[in-house]
Amino acid sequence: MKKEYFISFVQEAIFAEEYQGYIAGRIEVGKGDCPYAISECRIFTNKIEEFNEFLEEYDFKWVNTNTLKEIKEKSKYFNIFSNNSGK
């Protein structure tokens, strides 16, 4: 299967004291020669070690459609505001 999507993790600053120790950001999904992200998944988690493993596996990688679906589904686990966050 053709690898047509580029995955990039972008971490964002957290200023609220009650969320110190959390990681916030997004996973941007690029496609082909398009200079902008075509989609993104939000991240907000305190599961630091697990998230870093996830990041290492996919950051700056080209993936196919099936892998992209897996990434989007797993990203819900790393968002405390998602119903699938594994709180």
PyMOL commands that set and color helices and strands:
alter all, ss='L'
color gray80, all
select helices_A, chain A and resi 17-19+48-58+65-78
alter helices_A, ss='H'
color red, helices_A
select strands_A, chain A and resi 5-12+23-31+39-45+61-63
alter strands_A, ss='S'
color yellow, strands_A
deselect
rebuild
show_as cartoon
